[in-house]
Amino acid sequence: MKTLLQQQTNMGLSALIIDDEPDACLNLNILLHKYCGDKVTHIYQTTSTTEAEQLLKEKRPQVVFLDIEMPAENGFQFLERIGYRNNFYTVFVTAYDEYAIRAIKINALDYILKPVCEDELTTAVDKVWDLVNRIYEEPRLPELPLPSLEQEPKSIVLKSRSESVYLDFTDIISIEAVGSYCRFFYYQDKRVKKFLASHGLQYYQDLLPDHFFRTHKSYLINLKHFSGLVVAGSFELTMDDGSVVPLSRRRHAELNILLEKKR
């Protein structure tokens, strides 16, 4: 039996725009038709979260473009209230960038800043399209997790000035601070890849789960890919990709305590 996300995929995606500003709804509708009309064929819009709840039940959209700052009920409150009863992916569309961490923590698929640009919009739609069609074309695969306020996120979307990448936490090996940016090292198709992301190390440390450990002021590692110390008592450690990461004297003691607890 097809899931709600799989229904009518061959005819294109359906989308719901929720924004308290009518002009913002209309502008996004126009952009979706202009740049994503080959993939998004049914678009509904509303300025009311009450009406949005009814549209979710009736139209069952596969993606919701949701504003955050709304007078009666903000986007997060709306999602908490409906409890993700409907089967959809959430893309936040907002003029405020301070909500990005919270959006990622509830596993939103993407986060677009207003004014909406073509590249970010098409990237978000492509993500939904790929996820929905991956489920549809490979029915033997387990269902891909949908956003949930109750579940801990298992992945992160990294952005640079020109592109973005979607990573599972388990694939991340280590993260290196590069000035005010970060370089991620991760596995993809059994090969080590690199990506320069546009935030500092502390930003990602706050987002990532407890098995990511700060070894040094400039490094964060995934303990699931930790191999061992270079030499017993030394201040360097190795990862399972063969890389060597510095370990500060203070963090050395913390790491030993943490490893002892896991034994």
Backbone hydrogen bonds, N-H to C=O, Kabsch-Sander energy under -0.5 kcal/mol:
donor,donor_aa,acceptor,acceptor_aa,energy
6,Q,3,T,-0.6
7,Q,3,T,-1.0
9,T,6,Q,-1.6
11,M,8,Q,-1.3
12,G,9,T,-1.7
13,L,39,K,-4.0
15,A,42,H,-3.1
16,L,63,V,-2.1
17,I,44,Y,-2.8
18,I,16,L,-0.5
18,I,65,F,-3.0
19,D,17,I,-0.5
19,D,46,T,-2.1
25,C,21,E,-2.0
26,L,22,P,-2.5
27,N,23,D,-2.8
28,L,24,A,-2.2
29,N,25,C,-2.3
30,I,26,L,-2.4
31,L,27,N,-2.3
32,L,28,L,-2.6
33,H,29,N,-2.1
34,K,30,I,-2.5
35,Y,31,L,-3.0
36,C,31,L,-0.5
36,C,32,L,-1.8
37,G,33,H,-0.6
39,K,36,C,-1.8
40,V,36,C,-3.2
41,T,13,L,-1.8
41,T,39,K,-0.7
42,H,13,L,-1.7
44,Y,15,A,-2.7
46,T,17,I,-2.1
52,A,48,S,-2.1
53,E,49,T,-2.0
54,Q,50,T,-1.3
55,L,51,E,-2.4
56,L,52,A,-2.4
57,K,53,E,-1.4
58,E,54,Q,-2.3
59,K,55,L,-3.1
60,R,55,L,-0.7
60,R,56,L,-0.9
62,Q,14,S,-1.7
63,V,14,S,-1.4
64,V,89,Y,-2.9
65,F,16,L,-2.9
66,L,64,V,-0.8
66,L,91,V,-2.3
67,D,18,I,-2.5
70,M,68,I,-1.2
75,G,68,I,-1.8
78,F,74,N,-2.3
79,L,75,G,-2.0
80,E,76,F,-2.4
81,R,77,Q,-2.3
82,I,78,F,-2.3
83,G,79,L,-1.4
84,Y,79,L,-0.7
85,R,82,I,-1.1
88,F,86,N,-1.1
89,Y,62,Q,-2.4
91,V,64,V,-3.0
92,F,110,D,-2.1
93,V,66,L,-2.4
94,T,112,I,-2.4
100,A,97,D,-1.4
103,A,99,Y,-2.3
104,I,100,A,-2.3
105,K,101,I,-2.3
106,I,102,R,-1.4
107,N,104,I,-1.8
108,A,103,A,-2.5
109,L,90,T,-2.0
110,D,90,T,-1.2
112,I,92,F,-3.4
114,K,94,T,-2.5
121,L,117,C,-1.9
122,T,118,E,-2.8
123,T,119,D,-2.1
124,A,120,E,-2.0
125,V,121,L,-2.4
126,D,122,T,-2.5
127,K,123,T,-1.9
128,V,124,A,-1.9
129,W,125,V,-2.8
130,D,126,D,-2.8
131,L,127,K,-2.4
132,V,128,V,-2.8
133,N,129,W,-2.5
134,R,130,D,-1.9
135,I,131,L,-1.8
136,Y,132,V,-2.1
137,E,133,N,-2.9
138,E,134,R,-1.5
141,L,138,E,-1.7
148,S,106,I,-0.6
156,I,167,L,-2.7
158,L,156,I,-0.6
158,L,165,V,-3.0
160,S,163,E,-2.9
165,V,158,L,-2.2
167,L,156,I,-2.9
167,L,165,V,-0.6
169,F,154,K,-2.5
171,D,168,D,-1.4
172,I,168,D,-0.6
172,I,169,F,-1.2
173,I,185,F,-3.1
174,S,185,F,-1.3
175,I,220,L,-3.0
176,E,183,R,-2.6
177,A,218,S,-2.8
178,V,181,Y,-2.6
181,Y,178,V,-2.1
182,C,197,A,-1.9
183,R,176,E,-3.2
184,F,182,C,-0.6
184,F,195,F,-3.2
185,F,174,S,-2.7
186,Y,193,K,-2.1
187,Y,171,D,-2.5
188,Q,191,R,-2.7
191,R,188,Q,-1.4
193,K,186,Y,-3.5
195,F,184,F,-1.8
197,A,182,C,-3.2
197,A,195,F,-0.8
198,S,159,K,-2.6
199,H,197,A,-0.5
204,Y,200,G,-1.2
205,Q,201,L,-2.3
206,D,202,Q,-2.1
207,L,203,Y,-0.8
208,L,204,Y,-2.3
212,F,209,P,-1.6
213,F,211,H,-0.6
213,F,221,I,-2.7
215,T,213,F,-0.9
215,T,219,Y,-0.9
216,H,219,Y,-1.3
219,Y,216,H,-1.3
220,L,175,I,-2.2
221,I,213,F,-2.8
222,N,173,I,-2.5
223,L,211,H,-3.1
223,L,221,I,-0.7
225,H,222,N,-2.5
226,F,223,L,-1.2
227,S,238,T,-2.9
228,G,238,T,-1.4
230,V,236,E,-2.0
234,S,231,V,-2.9
237,L,245,V,-2.6
238,T,228,G,-3.6
239,M,243,S,-2.3
240,D,225,H,-2.8
242,G,239,M,-2.2
245,V,237,L,-2.9
247,L,235,F,-2.5
248,S,215,T,-2.8
252,H,248,S,-1.8
253,A,249,R,-1.1
254,E,250,R,-1.2
255,L,251,R,-2.8
256,N,252,H,-2.0
257,I,253,A,-2.0
258,L,254,E,-2.3
259,L,255,L,-2.6
260,E,256,N,-2.0
261,K,257,I,-1.8
262,K,258,L,-1.0
263,R,259,L,-0.7
263,R,260,E,-0.8
